Amino acid sequence: MRRRLFVQGIVQGVGFRPWVHQLARTHGLTGYVLNSTEGVTIEIEGPEGAQQGFLADFRNHPPPLAEINDVREDALEPVGYQGFVIRESAPAVGAFVLIPPDVATCAECMADFRDPANRRYGYPFTNCTHCGPRYTIIQDIPYDRRFTTMSEFPMCAECHAEYSDPTSRRFHAQPNACPVCGPWVELWDHKEKLAAQGDAIARTKRLLAGGSIVAIKGLGGFHLACVASSDAAVDLLRERKRRSEKPFAIMVRDLETVERLCDVTNADRAALTSIHRPIVLLQGRGSDGISLRVAPGIRQVGVMLPYTPLHHLLFDGAEFDALVMTSGNLSEEPIVCKNEEVASRLYPLADLFLLHNRRIQTRVDDSVVRTFEGREIPLRRSRGYAPQPVNLGIPVEQVLACGGELKNVLCVTKEHYAVLSQDIGDLENLETLHVFEETLEHMKRFFRVNPVAVAHDLHPQYLSTRFALALDGVEKIGVQHHHAHIGACMAENHLDGSVMGVALDGTGFGTDGKIWGGEFLVCDYTQFERHYHFRYVPLAGGDTGVRQLWRSGLAYAQDAGLSLDFAVDSKALGVVQKMIAQGVNTIETSSCGRLFDAVASILGLRMEANYEGQGAMELEALSATQQDTSAYPFDFDADTVDLRETIRALARDLHEPKLAGRRFHNTIAGVVNEVCLRLRAQTGLQRVCLSGGTFQNMLLLGRTVEVLRRSGFEVFFHTQVPPNDGGLCLGQAAIANGLLRIRKSGA
């Protein structure tokens, strides 16, 4: 008997074919395995018992990086195969395969890299089928070396022998290389090459220890690095990067050092040491090993472990234990990924440049996560995760979803997958728009997508919306911002039917032309009803009002009938008071983000933000130090949550800002619970989806989940895509597909 297996999932670039080859030989079967632009095709011949043994191992023990999502099986007449072979890849027109993300160096490659007798000893680009670059080097599918940027490095005889040997861990490892035939590193200053290979890395370590700022090329782009314990080096980097207070991420030598510098839970350890190696937000201990200038004003520090051999070399024998490793760009610009971009974009920022000559096809920044209830909650989903798909579990049309303005991410759907791009950044300038367009072209090519519809936000001025509306030949589907947030939470949790959606964030264009952000919906994948929302307050000055938190504080105070002192210029205060009173250059908003800004300013924490969410982050950090379960009162006015009494009560606790902050968090959790109780009574619904950037706040998320569960609700939140606007595109795509299904069925 002959069986043909057609396998879909993440099955290319993960050592799948050599594993199948060895598995077939172990069970004494003949046939073949090959990559196609659809997945992997396998044919096996042999005794039925041997085939059943093969199938059992196939299902239960796949390679560590593989993800088998679907297997179709056909019974065929035997043809008499002689042996088992790996055949040449077979492209199929219009079909696609899932592309694996870049992953951290595996233990076996680290052993090779550390072994003085191994020919890859100290080689910065050591990898195998279980680790190393994937998404960042792929130019097209199927995933073969000729379709990657490694095609520029012909393998030497020894590497080619490994690549061709079915018993080798590097059998068909597309980035396979060694010091003889592979990429290399060089250290440059602004004028000339200073050193190469080992000497370049040794000099880089000495210069970093001496206080220099070095631009280091990695997997998906450049980092700007300096010693994390040095106030002077961190301040200099802030000055050059024009990033006055926004926290920097750091890379730490090893897990033991992380545990000395930060509080680490078991879930944090798992995230830090996973194959994804994200930046994990941890509570710092105020150790002198990390300058307070790394994350001023908050206790949280973004920490990652080395994830390439080059990173490990930087720490070997170095005088430092932690390096600032921040994106290689000027603030608000896309990350630099090409050597030819260095002179124009990184020369003003760095003293030296550690380059390598392996081209990066797709620029990808580091991912950022927090942990909650033993699971990761992504805040930025990029390297290590993108473009790993979300399996929607149902057939979908080919749809493009363009995301929002901030934390932009693209999504394409095909078959039963939603494939999200890496984080693109904030679409606020032409350079980032070019990356948006570049990423879209990559995704259309990689995943063979020809969209029949494009989903977009309702905000008419978003660059993503304008891009979508300018596309020819596709149906345009506008999706309300907060409906998209809840749709994303539903999609990743495989929910169908109607749910209660709690969407709390900073800015979302409402159907009434106002700025929403404190929304309580009942929705499914085709429609939503806004049942409750936070009371509108006037935001004076648009974007200026978002940066100057005291403007929100003044609006909430005046709305509550309070006259409070704000530590700002009296003339500016008077101008804004008049703007609010006369309704000049103001817009009404129900934003929960602006509410957090207001409380941060009323409590005297911060009057002006230097980066998005700064006031809320500092308020969370302050409140987390206080243990208290009490809350402030609040009211309802028909469908409006009235927080004026909350603000009045909070103002009476100004002498105890930590207590006031904690009670405020408890109050918002209580508001969510009370609204959901009312909605359950009205609708009979039991499921609650929590989404929006405000739920990046783990103190608020924890209290909200706790009180909702106590009330008997089934609570869902994000663990695959960010709760912030980085997950918006998934909701847009899910809702667009829901609408297309309805139209197709004629319902």
Disulfide bonds with the S-S distance in Angstrom:
none
